[in-house]
Amino acid sequence: MAKLVSKVYGDALFEAALEENQLDAVWDEVREIASILQENEAFIDIMNHPEMTREKELAMMDEVFGGKVMMGFLQVLVKKGRFGEIESVLEYFDKRAKEYKKIGVVYVTTPAELSDAQKQKIEARLSETSSYETLEMNYNVD
């Protein structure tokens, strides 16, 4: 069910951002809001508390995220009782925006730290063999 919710709302947000030529602005806000939510995990718990009324939730949303391009979208999530799914919706939107902008996300795990030259070789090879215009590289030593 959560995947369906994130897809439906994520697609709606993505399509609206494209139609309004606001993809970059909305994408920036998606990343900003996702960061805020990760740093303040209790916020979602407060928003989903059974004693919170829709009016209180909307007031809190306005206080925290007022002035954002996405404010209307966030209000819809609250009104539909779907705010608990916001993290998965934002994650879905982020993935969809990266696909649209042809940004590949790559995870490289090695047993030892790679040199800058080795990283450049990996990135060059991936750029040659993929259809992505940009790569988001994530290196990990394990």
C-alpha positions as CSV (number, residue, x, y, z in Angstrom):
1,M,0.0,0.0,0.0
2,A,2.8,2.4,0.9
3,K,4.4,1.9,-2.5
4,L,1.1,2.7,-4.2
5,V,0.6,5.9,-2.1
6,S,4.2,7.1,-2.8
7,K,3.8,6.4,-6.5
8,V,0.4,8.1,-6.9
9,Y,1.3,11.2,-4.9
10,G,4.9,11.3,-6.2
11,D,3.7,11.1,-9.8
12,A,1.2,13.8,-9.2
13,L,3.8,16.1,-7.7
14,F,6.2,15.4,-10.5
15,E,3.7,16.0,-13.2
16,A,2.5,19.2,-11.6
17,A,6.1,20.4,-11.3
18,L,6.7,19.7,-15.0
19,E,3.5,21.4,-16.1
20,E,4.4,24.5,-14.1
21,N,8.0,24.5,-15.3
22,Q,9.0,24.3,-11.6
23,L,10.8,21.0,-11.5
24,D,14.1,22.4,-10.2
25,A,12.4,24.5,-7.5
26,V,10.2,21.7,-6.4
27,W,13.1,19.2,-6.4
28,D,15.1,21.6,-4.2
29,E,12.2,21.8,-1.8
30,V,11.8,18.0,-1.8
31,R,15.4,17.5,-0.8
32,E,15.1,20.3,1.8
33,I,12.0,18.9,3.3
34,A,13.4,15.3,3.3
35,S,16.4,16.6,5.2
36,I,14.3,18.4,7.7
37,L,12.2,15.3,8.3
38,Q,15.3,13.1,8.7
39,E,16.8,15.5,11.3
40,N,13.5,15.8,13.2
41,E,12.0,12.3,13.2
42,A,9.6,13.2,16.0
43,F,7.8,15.7,13.7
44,I,6.1,12.9,11.7
45,D,5.1,11.2,15.0
46,I,3.5,14.4,16.2
47,M,1.7,15.0,12.9
48,N,0.3,11.4,13.1
49,H,-0.7,11.6,16.7
50,P,-4.4,10.6,17.2
51,E,-5.1,13.7,19.1
52,M,-3.9,16.0,16.3
53,T,-6.9,17.4,14.3
54,R,-6.6,18.2,10.6
55,E,-6.8,21.9,11.6
56,K,-3.8,21.6,14.0
57,E,-1.9,19.6,11.4
58,L,-2.5,22.2,8.7
59,A,-1.5,25.0,11.1
60,M,1.7,23.1,12.0
61,M,2.5,22.5,8.4
62,D,2.0,26.2,7.6
63,E,4.3,27.2,10.6
64,V,7.1,24.8,9.5
65,F,6.8,24.8,5.7
66,G,4.9,28.0,5.0
67,G,6.0,29.9,1.9
68,K,7.2,26.8,0.1
69,V,6.2,26.1,-3.5
70,M,5.1,22.7,-2.3
71,M,2.9,24.0,0.5
72,G,-0.3,23.2,-1.4
73,F,0.9,19.6,-2.0
74,L,1.8,19.2,1.7
75,Q,-1.7,20.4,2.6
76,V,-3.3,17.8,0.3
77,L,-1.2,15.0,2.1
78,V,-2.5,16.3,5.4
79,K,-6.1,16.6,4.3
80,K,-6.1,13.1,2.8
81,G,-4.5,11.6,5.9
82,R,-1.4,10.6,4.0
83,F,1.3,12.7,5.8
84,G,2.7,9.5,7.4
85,E,3.8,8.5,3.9
86,I,5.6,11.8,3.1
87,E,9.1,10.3,3.3
88,S,8.3,7.6,0.7
89,V,6.6,10.2,-1.5
90,L,9.6,12.5,-1.4
91,E,11.9,9.6,-2.1
92,Y,9.9,8.5,-5.0
93,F,9.8,12.0,-6.4
94,D,13.6,12.3,-6.0
95,K,14.1,9.1,-8.0
96,R,11.7,10.2,-10.7
97,A,13.4,13.6,-11.0
98,K,16.8,11.9,-11.3
99,E,15.5,9.6,-14.1
100,Y,14.0,12.6,-15.9
101,K,17.3,14.6,-15.6
102,K,19.3,11.4,-16.6
103,I,21.2,11.3,-13.4
104,G,22.5,7.9,-12.5
105,V,23.1,6.9,-8.9
106,V,26.1,4.6,-8.5
107,Y,27.2,2.8,-5.3
108,V,30.8,1.5,-5.4
109,T,32.1,-0.6,-2.5
110,T,35.7,-1.5,-2.4
111,P,37.9,-3.3,0.2
112,A,40.3,-0.3,0.3
113,E,40.1,3.4,-0.3
114,L,40.3,4.4,-3.9
115,S,42.6,7.1,-5.2
116,D,41.2,10.1,-7.1
117,A,42.6,8.6,-10.3
118,Q,40.9,5.3,-9.8
119,K,37.6,7.1,-9.0
120,Q,38.0,9.1,-12.2
121,K,38.5,5.9,-14.3
122,I,35.4,4.3,-12.8
123,E,33.3,7.4,-13.5
124,A,34.7,7.7,-17.0
125,R,34.0,4.1,-17.8
126,L,30.4,4.3,-16.4
127,S,29.8,7.5,-18.4
128,E,30.9,5.8,-21.6
129,T,28.7,2.7,-21.0
130,S,25.6,4.3,-19.7
131,S,23.0,6.6,-21.0
132,Y,23.2,8.9,-18.0
133,E,24.4,12.5,-18.5
134,T,25.5,12.9,-14.9
135,L,26.5,10.4,-12.2
136,E,25.9,10.7,-8.5
137,M,28.8,8.6,-7.1
138,N,28.7,7.0,-3.6
139,Y,31.9,5.4,-2.6
140,N,32.1,3.0,0.4
141,V,34.9,1.0,1.9
142,D,34.0,-2.4,3.3
